[in-house]
Amino acid sequence: MGGETIIPPTSTSEEEYSVDQDFPLPSLSSLNPTLLRDYLRMKAEDGKNESDRLFLEEFDKMGPQSSSPDFEAYHKRRQKVYKEVLQSYDQLRVRSKSLNEAKYKVLSYFPGTWFDNVGGKKLSDYDVPKTTSLLLIGPKGCGKSSLVNKISRVFEDDNFAPERAQISYNPSVGDGTYYLQGYMIPRGSASFCLYDSRGLADGTSENINMVQYWMNNGVRHGEPVIRKSDDSSLRRRMKFKPRELGWKFCRPQMVNFVIFVVDAVSVLKSIEGDGVEDLLCLQMISEVFKHPCLSFKDDKPVVAITHGDLLSIADRVRARVYLGELLGIPPAKQIFDIPENHDPVTELTIVDMLRYSLEHADRNLPYKNWVMENVRKVPLFSWLCVLAMLLGIASGMACMRYLHMRHPRESELNIVWHTIRHIW
């Protein structure tokens, strides 16, 4: 599908969401690999369920070869993951009836609300921000700005509210977001802020430098995102645009968690395409996502896949499972499918993604400075004691050496004066 056009599905039926119809296979332990492959191919050729075709393709392309002893175990695990992801859509449909309750939970949030008291630490031991900052990053054109607008509309209960983030990406001219933009959610609130950022470049090194700067120094609304690869005219326009110079007077906000945005259509193209460009894009996503600067302790960023409305449910499941394996995260729990739809299921998915992000932001709050000083105090005091002891020993040895050198000199002087007096 490297250069093919993806045709949106004409309908989304109840049967397509059904977990019961997903991979209706006999027990893997009762079939050898050859029989299993033949069974899958027969089901796929029957054409009644697209998921059968999907699983057959993945069966042929991934995992151990049929001669491997791990063959059956691998595909049993993989089938379980597919079922979990597909089942999550059914669970969302059921839970969407309680959408308002889930929204109220997020709207009632303020920094530190969901702090997890572990290890005897108290909330007062941590540096709790006034506003929790969530940074959106992802490849250019993946839908970061569109996601900001969808999130804002969910909590304003107005599908026709004016868009807050400007959607300006145009592949033909390379346009996009050039400045960090902060958006309080909801408007007028100070609980948490989404920061829209410039799309990742084609080269991994520039992307790493960019995100490391944000994670180490914080983010500021209106700050230009300038790369070394930008041409000189663009750099001048971004640096000296009069209305954009206000960012210099803004206080940097430390990033509390990261939302990594990925286009589901691009993922599918990368899986099926033979072009080098598609493979390089997927490699770039993996390298940036896995960089340690984006993780908070052991918690990696949450992933939001967009443009799923252009794909069938089976392909959306396929994209999530593939990304989960590529990035090393559970696709059913940490990858959220947010299509360009305005329905309760999509809104609940957005709410779930935000709740996941805010919970992990509170879970990874930094220690206060005085706590860190107490942590360092014991080893620092020990080193000072050792240093004082060594200095004392060195001083004592120096005094002893001085006295030892002085004693024979005085003896020699006494002998000389005694001889002189004897002569006289």
Salt bridges, closest charged atoms under 4 A:
GLU14 OE1 - ARG93 NH1 3.00
GLU50 OE2 - ARG53 NH2 3.06
GLU57 OE2 - ARG53 NH1 2.70
GLU57 OE1 - ARG318 NH1 3.23
GLU58 OE1 - ARG78 NH2 2.60
GLU58 OE2 - ARG318 NE 2.95
ASP60 OD1 - ARG37 NH1 2.13
ASP60 OD2 - ARG41 NH2 3.91
ASP90 OD1 - ARG93 NH2 2.73
GLU156 OE2 - ARG187 NE 2.36
ASP157 OD1 - LYS103 NZ 2.38
GLU223 OE1 - ARG220 NE 3.87
ASP230 OD2 - ARG198 NH1 2.88
GLU244 OE2 - ARG243 NE 3.73
ASP263 OD1 - HIS307 ND1 2.87
GLU272 OE2 - ARG318 NH1 2.62
ASP315 OD1 - ARG53 NH2 3.95
GLU325 OE2 - ARG78 NH1 2.16
ASP337 OD2 - ARG316 NE 2.65
GLU340 OE2 - LYS150 NZ 2.89
ASP352 OD2 - ARG95 NH1 2.91
GLU359 OE2 - ARG355 NE 3.11
GLU373 OE2 - ARG376 NH1 3.72
GLU410 OE2 - ARG406 NE 3.01
